[in-house]
């Protein structure tokens, strides 16, 4: 395994992070524990979860993922060697089962972290992240910003002050953001300097061969401000494995079961995927491992979040850390990107 420093801290995290959002929906607790054991055995020390997991979010399954991790943690003696990341949910439709409709106010954040700590069966969370903004912003597949005529937003300062309180109470060690924009990241950093509040250490955004929009405005911010990317969906919900090509619908696969997560299956996205899969096979590479190795190689990426529904999938994903892509492969990737630029933002 390879490791990176987490933001401005002295914590080393594995360059691959174990994602968990299928646990409680597509995976049982026993399977979740097997994946955790497998990942730790391969040198991973970084585990990412969220209060709203598993996905798709539902009232009757909310919190199961953290509960599974907590039950695994309680039987271990190496909590101090693990980096556990979780998230507080922002406002969203059909989520009234979470605190009557989740917000990023101090009241909601305090309640959310207490419940996460209970489920995780730990005294602290190493990295506590804001899952998405509490304002109108272009995230989750939106490129163009459209102002809202009537906006009910929680000020970032209130959110950051609440996170500061959790750091002061030693319930949270460090903080990060997710699904953020350049304006959002810089606002957190500006308020940190202005009010002597905690610094955000990471930004968890989608990043993969089909969606490189992070490079447009956030890559420079990430590098210059040392707020590293935690890349999620590095395989585009599994699309970049090639398993959905030619209208295949593998039994039990996420996009076979949940059609709402097929954002990487647009006509142009499929053409780009065919090109990337073909490039990998022309060079004797597994398409998924090539896609992951490419994300792993980005200078602004602190860690790549990998998830799986089976141990063979997970072991294959973990093996990507040892793959160095040749100049020929990298040029091939850039050539495809020039032809199909961000087909699935």
C-alpha positions, 0 to 999 in steps of 0.5 A: 500500500502507498500512503499520503498525508491528510491535508495539513495534518501529520496523519498518513492515510492509505492512497486507497480508502475503503468505501462502504455505501453498499453495506446494509443494502447490497451487502450483509453485515458479515460481508461488510466485515469480510471486506473490512478485514480484507482491506486492512490486510492489504494495508488500508487504514482509511474507511469512509462512511456517512450517517445516511448510508447505505445507498439508496437512502431509506428510513428503514436502512439509514445508519446501518452502514455505520452500525456494521462498522461499529460492531466490527470496530468494537472487537479490535484493539487498533482503533488508534491506527485507523482513520474513520471518516463519516459525514453529516447530511445536507438538505435533500428531498424525501429525507424528512426521516433524518431530523425532520429534514437535515440541515447544516445548522449547529443543532443538526450537526451536534445531533448527527455526530452524537448518533454517528458516534453511538453507531460507530461505537467510538469516542471520536471521528477522525475526519468529519465531512459535510456531505453536500452544501446547505445552499443552492450550488451546482453539484450532483451532476449540475455544471451550470450554476442557476441562482435560486430566487428564494434560497434558504441556506445555512451560512457556512460560518454557522456550519464551520463554528459548529464543527469547531465546537466538535473539534474542541470537544475532541469528538472530531479530529479534523474536518472536510467537505464533499460535493463542493465547488471552488467558491465553497472551498475558498469560503471555508478557507477564508472564514477559517482565517478570519475567525481562527476556525478549523481548516478543511483538510479534504474535499470528497468529490466525484472524479473519474475518466468520465467526469474530470470536472474537478480539474477545471476549478478545484484541482488548483485550489486543492494543490495550492491550499493543500486540501486533497481530493478524496475521489469518489465514484472512480469507476463511474458507478462501475461503468468503467469496468465495462460490465454494462456495455452492450446493454448488459445488466449484470444481476445484482449490480448497482445500476441493474438494481437502481436505475436512478444511478445510471448517470454514467450511461449517457450515449456519449458516456457509453462511447467514451467507456467503450474507448477506455475499455478498448484502450485497457484491453489493447495494453493487457490491462484490466479496465477497472484497474486502469481507471483506478490507477489513473485516479491514483496517479493524480497529484491532487488526489489524497486517496481514491475511495473504492467500494465493492459488493464482492471480495474478488471485486475488492481484491482486484480494486486494491491491486490497482495501487501497484499499477504504473501506467505507461506514457503510451496508455496515459496519452491514449487516455488524454486522446479519448478525453479530448474526443469525449470531454467530461461526457458524464459530469 
